[in-house]
Amino acid sequence: MKLLSFAIPCYNSAAYMEKCVDSLLRGGEDVEIIIVDDGSTDDTAWIADRYAESYPSIVNVVHKENGGHGSAVNAGIERAQGLYFKVVDSDDWVKEDAYMQILETLKNLTGGEKVLDMLISNFVYEKTGQNRHKVMRYKHALPAGELFSWEDVKHFHKGQYILMHSVIFRTRLLRECGLKLPEHTFYVDNLYVFEPLPWVKNMYYLDVNFYRYYIGREGQSVNEDIMIGRIDQQLLVNRMMIDYMVENKTRIARSAKMKRYMLSYLDIITTISSILLIRSGTRENLAKKKELWSYLKKKDWRIYRKLRYGLLGSCMNLPGRSGRKISVEGYKICRRFFNFN
């Protein structure tokens, strides 16, 4: 059995996927690299097959009809043979020295008295046109270099969340929790780092800059204009997160700190949905914002009250055109401060 399985969802990734795959090959026989060709029409399939021929004991290829990012991740989870599992997007890559530390840490923790469920490491925003790179660290929120539980977690700052780029899950946990991401939908990475959390008991934070997250490629899904164009998919994910919080209320309530973190993450996703709807400026999208908050209110009054009358919810629901203008200006300040798209 492999130590760590990587899934690389690829859709027309021929122009940049080799940098990603080459960075992962440095893990040698300890790792499995699953390249998921999600119905590509360029040379992605040919490149993937070439890697599988050259590294038959490391690289596996899945060719499938196009189903979107979530479908590709699902395929990776289904086929993974490693004890642990990580998703690496085809335009991203990993840093070699940190990679070796990740593998060494996983080896040391395997077979211990406590089962590691989730390993967290830092990631770096590799943003086009910027010499300085923002690093997402967790050292003030999580104990470093030791196994810990939710009860040991400290306060996360706004803008500081455990994202797909920073997390490695135990493979069996992803299957046991029943994670199944929706197809033909962007932004499902939010579900990926949300739904497994109530099953996570033991965590480990390794304070290394492992994952390099590339921002700036034309057509990238996190581009604001593109997100507005795909707002219905963002709203679908947002509603699914609301549903999950409500339907798994009992399990989530077992840890007050986990519940607080999950509520905070739902808060920021709902804020992003709201500000994108406001930014679009259309009457239709302003109605969708009202519908989103009404949906939350109908699903669970307590969660609605906590989010609606918190700092972010209050800012997103200021009345009238002038209120919306204040919301947008606040968003711009936050975007510059946290350096997100």
N, C-alpha and C positions, 0 to 999 in steps of 0.2 A: 504493500500500500504506500502511496505517495504521502509526503508530509503536507504539501500545500497544492491545491488546484487553483489555477487562474482561468477565468473565463474572459475572453476578449470578444465582445459583440462587434461585428464588423458589417457595415453596410457601405459599399462603394468607398472603401478605406485604402485603396491601393496606393494612394499618394503619400501616405504617412504611417501605415501600420507596421512597417518593418522596424522602425525605431522602437516601437512598443514591444514587439516580439523579441527583438535582439536584447533589450534590457532585461527581459524575463528569463531568457535562456541561460543567463549567468547563474541561475539557481541549480543548474545541472540535474542530476537524477533525483534530487529531493522533490522536484516539482513536476507538475503536469500542466501543460498549457493547452487549453481548449479554445481553438479559434472557431467562433460561430459565424459562418458566412450567412448573413440574414437576407438571402435573395439578391445579392449584389449583381450589378450588370457591368461592372468594370473588371479589372484583373484581380480583384480580391480573392476569388476562388482559386485562381492559378497560383498566386503567391502563397496562400494557405497550404495548398497541396504540396508545393515545393518545400515548405518548412517541414511538413509531415514526412516527406521522403528523406530529408536530410537528418531529421531528429525523430526517428520512429518511436523511441522509448520515452520521449518527452512531449511531443506535439501530437494532439488529436484534432481532427477537423470535423465540424458538423456543417453540412450544407442543408439549408432549409428554405422554405418559402418565406418571403418577407412577412414578419410579424411585429417588427418594432423592437426597441431596446429591451423591453420587459420580456418579450418572447425569447430573445436571445439569452437573457440571464436565466430564465426558466430552463432552457435547454442545457445551459452550463451546469446548473444545479443537479439536473437529472442525471447527467453523465459523469459528474465529478467522482473521482476515486480517492482524492486526498482527504486526510483527516480535517483539514481546514480549507476554506474557500474564500477567494477574493475576486472581485470584478475589476478589470482594468480596461478603461475605454481605449479604443484603437488609436486615438490621437494623443494619448498620455503615455507616460513611461515611469520607470522607477530608478532610484539612485542606488548604485551598486554597493557602496559601503553600508548604507542603511539596510539594504536588502539582505546582506549577509548577517547583520545583527538580528533582523526579523526571523530568519531561518534558524539561527542559533537559539534564539529565545523560544521558538515553538518546539524545537527539539528538547530543550531543557524542561519545558513544562508538560511535555507529553508523558503519560504514564504516572503522573504524580497522584497524591491522595485526592486533590481537588481537580475537577475537570475544567479546563479553560474553555469558556464559551465564546469570548469575544476579545480580540486583541486590537488595541487602538494605537495608531501612530500619527505623526504629523503629516500634513501635506502642504505643498507649495504651489501658490498660484503663479504659473508661468504666463504672464500677460504680455501680449504683443506690444512692442514699443516701450517697454519699461525695463530699466536696468535693475531696479530694486524689486525684489520679489516678496510678496506677503506670505508669511508662514502661518498656517493655522496650528497653533499649539494648544495643549490641554493641561499644562503643568500646574495651573492654579485651580483647576477643577477636579483633576484626577491624581491619585497617588501614583508616583512613577516607580517602575522597577520592582513591583510586587503584585501578587494576586490580591484582588479586593472585590467587594460586593457593592451593591447599590447603597448600602448604609454608609460606605466610606466615601461616597461621591460628595464633592463640595459644590459650590455655586458656579454655574455656567454663566458667562457674560452674554449679553445680547449679541448675536452674530457669531457666537461660538457654539457650534453643534457638531455632533458626530455624524459625518457624512459618508457616502459610499467610498470616497477617496481615502478615508482614514480608518476603515474598519476591515477586519478579517473575522469571519464567523466560523464556528465549528460546523462542518458540513451537515452532520446529522441533525443538528439543532434547526437548520433551515428547513429540513424535511419534516422534522417533528412538529414544528409550529405551523406547517401547512402553507408556507409562503407561496403564493402564485400571483405573479405580477400580470396586470392586464396587457393585452396585446394592442398594437397600433396606437400606443399612447406614450407621449413624452412625459418626462418628470416623474417616472415611476421609481427613480432612485430614492425619493422621499419615503415611499412605502417600504423599500428594501431596508432602510435604516430605522424604521419605525415599528413595523409589525413583529419582528423577532424579539424586541426588547423584553417583553414580559417573560420570555423563556430564558433570558440571560441571567445567570446567577454569579458566575465568576468571571472577572475581567482582568486585563493586564494592560497597562499603558507603557509603551516604549517611546521615550522622548527622542525620536530620530526623524529626520525629514525624508521620509521614504517615497511618497507618491508625488509626482510632478503633474499638476493639473493644468493643461494648456487652455488658455482663453484667448480668443481673437480670431479663430478660423471663421471665414465667411460662411454664413448659414448655420452657425453653431446654435444649438437649441436654447442656450441661456442668453442669447442676444435679446435685448428688451423688445424690439419691434417684432421679432419672431415669436417671442412669448405672448405678446398681445394677439398676434395672428392665430396662435394655438391656445387661446385662453380657455376654450371649452375643455381641453385636455388637462390643463392646470386645475380647473374647477372640479373635474372628475376625480382627480387624485385627492384634492382637498376634501371633497365629500366622503371619499373612501376612508380617509384618515379620521374624519368625524365619526363615521359609522363604526370604525374599529375601536375607537375610544369608548363609545357607548356600549357596544356589544361585548367588550372584554373588560367591562368595568370592575368586576369582582377580582379578576386576576391582576389587573393593574393596581388595584387598591392594596395589594399585599405589601407594596413598598411605597411609602410616602414620597421618597426622593425620586424614584423612577416615575411615579405619577406626575410629580412637579416638572421633571424634565420633559416628559411626553406632552404635557399641556403647553409648556413653553415652545416646544417645536411646532405643535399645531398652531400656536399663536403666530409664529413668524410666517408659516406657510399661508395662513389666512390673511395676514397682512400683505404678503406679496400678491396674492390673488386680488385683494381689494385695491391696492395701489395701481396694479396693471389695468384694472377695469376703470379706475378714475383717470389714469393717464391716457387711455384710448379716447376719452372725451365724447363717446357716442351715447345717445339716450338708451340704446339697447344694452350696452355694457353696464351703465349705471343701474339699470333695472336688474341685471344679473348680480351685481354686488348686493343689492337689497335682498335678492332671492337667496344668496349664499348665507347671509346672516340670519335670515328667516329659517332656513333649513337647519342651521345649528340650534336656533332657539327651540324649534319643534322637537329636535332629537334629544336635547338635554339642556334644561333650563339652567342648571348649575354651571355647566361648562360655558354656556353662552354668556352668563352673567360675568364669569371670571375673565373671559376674553373681551367681551364687548366693553366693559367698564375698566379694563386695564389700560395701561399707557398707550399701547399700540392700537387697540380697538377704539379707544376714544379719539385718537388722531385720525383714524381711517373713517370715522363716521361724523365728522364735523359737518354741520348743516350748510346747504347752499353752495353757490359757486365759489364764494370767498373761502368757505371751509375746505372745499376740495383743493383750492390753490394752496392753502396752508399745508394740507396733507402732502401735496406733491413737493413743496419746498422742503418739508421735513424729510421726505424720502430721499431727495437729492443730497442733503447733508449726510444722512446715514450711508448712502452709497459711497460718497467720497471718504467717509470715516472708516467704513469697514472694507472698502476696496472691492465691492462686488459689482457684477454687471447689472 
